[in-house]
Amino acid sequence: MAMDVAVTGEFPAPVRSCAKVITGEVIARCVDVVRGRPIPEAIAALNRHAYVDDAVIATVPRGRSDQTILVFFPIDWYASCAEADEERKRLGLRPADFDEIVSANEADQAFSDGHPNLTQWMDENKNWNYIAFYRWRGKRSLDAKRRFFRYGKNWWHVGVPT
C-alpha cells in the first residue's frame, strides 16, 4: 500500500527540506515493500509493457526494509545522470532500490500516469542504469536500461532518506 504523506516535522530533515529546495513540489509516500520475489515475477505483477535489458536487471540493487518512505522529486532542468545523482545526494537521499520503486508503482498503478518516475544506479562497470515507470501512447510501461543521455524535465526522481 502506498500512502501520500505531508512533509512535516515528523520526518527526517532531508525530507522536510525537499519542499523548500525544489520549488515546493515533492511527494513523500509511505510504501509497504514486497521483498523476495524473483525480478521477472515482480515485473510481471505490474502488468505493464516492459522494455528490459537483462544485463541491467542483473545489476539492480535490492534492499531489506519492509516499509519505507519514498521521496519523489522533480529536477527542473535536463539533468545528466551525474547531475541527477548529485541532486539526490544534496537532498540527503539514497537511490530507491528495485523492490521499493516496484512496490510503490504496483500499489498505485495510476501514479506514474501523471508522475513518470525513476531510480538510477551505477553498476560495478561504472554504467548508469535506471528503472522507470511511465505512460506512453496510452499504455503503462516500464524501462530497465542503461542511460546515456540527459533526463527530460518531466521525470520524478525517487530516493529514500538516509
Secondary structure, 3 states (H helix, E strand, C coil): CEEEECCCCCCCHHHHHHHHHCCCCCEEEEEECCCCCCHHHHHHHCCCEEEECHHHHCCCCCCCCCEEEEEEEECCCCECHHHHHHHHHHCCEEECCHHHHHHHHHHCCCHHHHCCEEEEEECCCCCEEEEEEEEECCEEEEEEEECCCCECCCCEEEEEEC
